[in-house]
Amino acid sequence: TTLFETDYFDLGKAYLSQSGQLYVEAAAMAFGKVYCFGPTFRAEKSKTRRHLTEFWMVEPEVAFYELEDIMNLAEEFVEYIVGRVLETSKKEFEILERNTEPLEKIKRPFPRISYNEAVEILKNNGVNFQWGNDFGNTDETIISQQFEKPVLVHHYPAAVKAFYMKRDPNDETYALAFDMLAPEGYGEIIGGSQREDDYDTLLKRIKEHNLPVEAFDWYLDLRKYGSVPHSGFGLGVERTLAWICGLDHVRETIPFPRMIYRIKP
């Protein structure tokens, strides 16, 4: 992805944070179950109702968790968030004129479908979608509209996912990755995966993606000196809030939305 570059004193180039994930992986090796919460910066020139240039993300990372475990955690997390907001924010929902009946249905278990099943949904709805591509905003809307609860789409083609995602040992063309798509057409609010824990495999993936190995030497050390299966995800706060509140655009969820045409105030 595109990065925001800056000069970092006498040490050369540095980049605004895209995610705390790689660092939280190191913490998970020490503490088992951790999370980080902070701003994330994306330099892509996206101007959809789901995109901000600066947004906030909650990122859990858990040692000894595989794909099924982290999907279970994502379900539990979202169910709790929605339930808690329904319990404490009745007045605010009235002010927003938000119909809470759809939110009252957000109870586990959530539906789960594979990437291939999601592609079939698109084709059955008249979308000329090419297998192997990632889903766009319109695709996510169509898929999520088929369900009353958030739907977890798993086993994406590895070619469209990040280098650190572990491959399916039964078929390496797929990554052990998932997205959670919010209902009512809101689309992705969570993206996650099981992480690659083998040193040689991770080094190979970094080189395949033409990334500078020296930038990831500390990350590789987590595997070189002993690792465990581990998984994590990131939840976009503004997207989740937009869905819960029934808002049209994520810019309505944050006091000072940073977008490609807005930096002030």
N, C-alpha and C positions, 0 to 999 in steps of 0.2 A: 504494500500500500504506500501511498504518497506520504512523505514526512515533512513536518515543519522543521527547517534547519536553522541553527543559530551558532554563533561563535562563542565558545565556552572558555573565556579568559585565555590562558596560554596553552590550553590542552587540546585545542583544535575544535572540530565540529561536534556539536551535540544536537539532540532532537527532542522536541516536545513529546511528552509521554503519549503513547497510543494505548497502553495497557500496563497494569502492574503485574500481570500474570506471571511472567518469567521470574520475577523477584519473589512473588508469593510462593512459587514452586519451591524455592530454596527454604522459605520459612516453613512450609508444610513438611519438609524432610526433618525439621527440628521439632516442630510442635504438633504435627499430625493433622490438625483441622484448623485452618486459618482463613482469613479473608482480608481484602483491602477495599477501600472506598475512596474515590477521588475523581478529579477531572481527567478527561480523556480528550485528545485533540486529533482531529482527522483533517487531512489536507486535501482530500478529494473534493472536487467542485460539484458536490451533490446539493440539490435544492428541492428535494421532495418534502412532503409534510412529515416525514419520519426522520429527517436528518438535521443535525446541528454540527457546526464546526467544533464547538466545545460542548461536551456533555458529561454526565456523571455516571459512573458505573460501579456496581458492587460485584466483587470477584472472589468467590470462595475457591479454595484449593484444598484437596483432601488426600492424604497419603492412604495407600491401600484401597482406594476406590477405583473400580473399573467402570465401564460405560453405564451399565445398568444401575450401579450405585449412585452415580452422579445425576442420572435422570430422575431417580427417586428423590434425591435431595432437592432438585429443581422444582419438582411437583410440590413437595412439602413446603418449600419456601414461598412459592406463589400462592398456594392455598392459605398459608398463614397470613401473608400480607393482605390479601383480599378480605379474609375474615376479620382481621383486626381493624381495617379501615371501615368496613361495614358496621362494626361494633362501636367505633368511636366518632364517626364523622357523619352522622345522620343529618345534622343541620347543614353541613357543607354540601351534601348531595342535593338537598332541597334547593339551596341557593343556585347550584349548577343546573337544576332541573334534570338531573341524571336519573334515568330509570334504573333502579338497582336490581330488578328481577334477574337480568342476565348474570350479574355478579354473584347472586345468591346460589347459582348453580355450580360455582367454582369449587368443587369438592373432588378429592382424589377417589379413584384413579383417573388420570387424563388419558385420552386416546393417544396411541402411538402408531405411527406408520413409517415405512421405509421411504427413502428417496424415490425408489422405483414406483411405489404405490402413489406417492405424491404426483409423480409425472403422469400416471394414469388418470388421476383426478383432473389435471390440467387438460389432457387430451380429450377427456369426456366432456369438458366444458368449452370445447372449441378452440383451445389455445394451441398454436403451432409451436410447440416447445421442443427444442433439440436436446436429447439425452446427453448428459455430461456438462451442461451449463449450470451455473448457480441460479437460484430463484431470484427474480426481480421483485420490486414492490407489488406490481400487479399480480404476479404469480402467487405471492404470499397471501394477498387479499383473497384471491379465489379459493386457495386451499383452506385458509382459516374460516372462511364463510360456510364451509361444509360441517362445522362442528360448533357445539354450544360451549365447549370448554377449550382451554388451550390445548393445542395438539403438538406432540413432539415428533419431529421428522428426524430420522436417524439414518446412519450408514450412507453418507454422501460420497460421491466419487472423490477419491483422494486428490485428483488433479486440481480440484477447485478449492481445496482446503489448505490450511497452513502447514508448514514443514514440521511443526512440533506435534501434530496429531498422529496418534498411533494408527497403523493400518490394521485392518481385520486379518487375523492370521489365517482365516479360511479363504479369503479372497482379497489380495492386496490392492485391488483396484478400488476398494472402498476404505474410507476412514472411519474410525470409531468415534464419530462426531454426531452432534445433534443440535437442532435449533428448536426453540419453543415459539410457536406462533399463537398470538393472542386472538381470541374470537372476535366477532363483529367486524371482521375485515382489518384488524389492526396490525396483523403480521408479527414479525420477529421481535421478541423482547429479550430472549436469552439465546446465546450461542455458547456451546461448550464441547468438550471432548475428553477422552482418555488421552494422556500425554505419552509420547514415545519415551520409554525408560531405558532403552539399549543404546550404549555409547556409539558403537559402530554404525548403527542404523541412523541415529540422529545426525552424526557427522555426514553421512551420505546424503541425507535429505537437505542439509544446509548447503552442500555443494551443488546438489541438483537445482536448488532455487537461486543459485548464483549469489549467495549471501557471503559476506566476508567472515571467514572462520574465526579470525582474531576477535571479532566483536562478540562472539559467543563462547569464548574459551571458558569463562567462569560458569556458563550454563552447561557446557559439556562436562565440566568437573563434577557436577551433580550426578552424572552417570558414571564417570570414570572411577570415582571413589566409593561407589555403592549407591544403589537406588532401589526404589520399590515401585510397584504399580501406583499411579496417582492420576487424578482427574480433577477438572474444575470447569467453571463456566463464568460468564459475565452477564449480568442483568443490567440493561439500560434503564436508568431511573426515569428519565423523561418519557421514554416510550411507554413504560409501565404506567406512569401517572396519566399519560394521555388516554390510554385504554380505560383505566379505572374511572376517570372523570368524564369519559365520553367526549374528549376534545378533538377538534379537527386537525390541529397542527401541534407538533412538539414545542414550537416556540411559545405556546400559551402555558407551558408547564414550568418555566424558569424565568426569574425576574429580568435577566439581561441576556437574551438569546444571541449567541454568536452565530452568524450565518455568513455565507460567502460575500454577501453585499452589505453586511452590517458588523461594525466593530465598536461603535460608540452607541450609548455610553457603556 
